[in-house]
């Protein structure tokens, strides 16, 4: 950061003097050891680990925090902490898929007095009967490139305008030359902040939820709460398959893994293009005088 200030000093005798002060400060130099972590192909209900380092190349300690849940499908051993000067913090990320499919998540990392960092997490899950084509980083980069360059939104609009037209006309309308632009490897910080803080219910999301939070208020231990509805809207021009994966949680009294107190019905559903579907969410607490999130 650079600073500049101009001063003007006047004396009672009428003499004046002007001078300026300039200064430049070196900010924190913090980075992640990787921008993309691929977990490869993992069998259903198995786990695998990868290592990620928060590297502090500065002469002062700094704090960090990852925007993620410890009980996520991609779980972090440490989500926040302090990194000593000229040192690094080792973080173990565990991938625990429960059903077949490709999984992707961008996790943001906030560092004090520093720009926003991020890491892309990818993994594929298979079983004896189903083995999906693995998702790679180039697929993610291609989609994000289309969004940044506006080609994705243009294709959606053209697709709606050409409903009922010949396939040849639709193909020509969606044929957008992306090679005329240079891909953005390091997005603007404004773009990253907007994506990080974008609500799940935001109107400009391609896959949009009707609300961010469902509050069941007080529910008696062992009883099933009144069902709440959550609507998911698919704005894509093709159908999507939704799988709700609620991982087991630890019972603080017994220390054992138990079923997740929340339940989505149906757990799997295919939603047609440009349509929506309402899921039912139930809550069954298993411990008294406790909060569940």
Secondary structure, DSSP 8 states (H G I E B T S, - for coil): -EEEEEEEEE-TTS-EEEEEEEEE-----EEES-SEEEEEEEETT--EEEEEEEEE-SSS-EEEEESS-TTSSEEES-SEEEE-TTEEEEEEEEE---SSEEEEEEEEEEETTS--EEEEEEEEEE-SS-B-----HHHHHHHHHHHHTTHHHHHHHHHHHTTTS-HHHHHHHT---GGGS---SS--HHHHHHHHH--TT-TT-SEEES-S--------TT-----EEEEEEE-SSS-EEEE-----EE-TTT--EE--SEEEESSEEEE-TTEEEEEEEEE---STT----
